[in-house]
Amino acid sequence: INLWKMTVGYSTMSVRGKTVVNGEECLVFETNAVGTPWINRFFKVDDRIKSIWNVQRKLPVYSEKKLHEGFYKRNHSVLFDLNKKTAHWEQNQYSGNTDKAGVKRDGAKWVEKEGDFANLPNDFQDILSAIYFQREYKSEVEIGKSFSIALFDDLKLTEMKIQILRQEKLEVIINGVEKEINTIVVQPFIKTTGIFRSKGNIYIWISNDEKRMPIKITADLPLAGHVTVILKEVL
């Protein structure tokens, strides 16, 4: 993460491993963004997002955000019932939040609250699983084409539009080996919180092969500057 050509933080994204939920195999996705020690003295940044994704159904079964950005702090988690098509969420919000969006009030504190959401669509994703879900998009690449994904994010159902921009060769070092990878560059359009909150300038480089692996992600953040995430290791 760079601001004024200085490193102010670090970001990672990974598949943490496998787990079993209700007898079905799932993958665990995680991403985090943290400030460097010196920037945290003035503006602490510690954003962590987690998603547990059902491999067979290709749907999330659990989603979690833990955000800490300066005066702003918010934690929430969502448990999805794929059979009933419902979601149960729990949330804590702390200082920096008010009833009015974007308005800071010192000492503000919201107590714990929870709720339910019914009638989930058949093909929704959460903010993190959506990055990996695009790997299932096996259709022929058409530059300029766009498509949408139903997104359950920040405790509500919304939509993420993805625009296919171009094909590009990318030089990266994966598992210590320098490689040149043919990629597809796409731009998602979303309104969210945490590491993926941007000024509309998020770009994702996806390998142009059957694996459709996310190779690189860049984003311009309102407060933190520029974020670049690059694939470093494949297990």
C-alpha positions, 0 to 999 in steps of 0.5 A: 500500500503506497501513499505519496510514494511511501509504503504505509501498509501491507495487504495479503490475500490467500486460500487458507485451507479447507474445512467441512461445513454440514458435511460438505467440503469448503475452502477458506478465503482470507484477506487483510490490510494492515498499516506499517508501525509508524502509520499506525501511530497516527491512523491505525489500519487493520482490515480482515475479511474471511469467507468460507465457500462451499466447493460443490455448490459454489456459494459462500456459507460464512462471511466475516469482516473485521475493520479498523480504520482510524476512528472507524471500527466495525465487525460483522459476520454472516451465516448463510443457510443454503437450503433455506436461502436465508442469512443470519447476521450479527454486528458490532459497531463502535466509535466513529459511527453515527446514524448519518452516513459519513458523519463522525461523532466522537464517543459514538457507540452502537451495541451489538445487534443481529438480524435475518435476511430471507430469499437469497438468490440461487447464485449470490457471492460475498465480497471475497468469494466473488473474486474467486468465483470468477474462476468458474466463468469459462466462456470465451473472453469477449473484450468489452463485455460485462456481466453481473454477480449478485453480492451479499455484502455489508449485510445487504443484497446488492450487485457487482458489475464486472467489465472485461477490459483487455488481454495483457501479458504479466511478468510475475514471480510465483513460487520463486520462479519468474513467469510470463502469464497471459491474463484478462484484465477486468474491472469490478464496480462495487460499493463496499467497506474494507480493503475493497473500498475504492474510488471506483478504480479496482482492476483484477488480472486473471490468468487466461487459461482454464484455471482462471487464477487471480494474479494481480489486484490493484485499487486506489483507496480514498485514505490509504493510497494505492494497493497492489496485491500480487500472487506469490505462491501456489500450493 
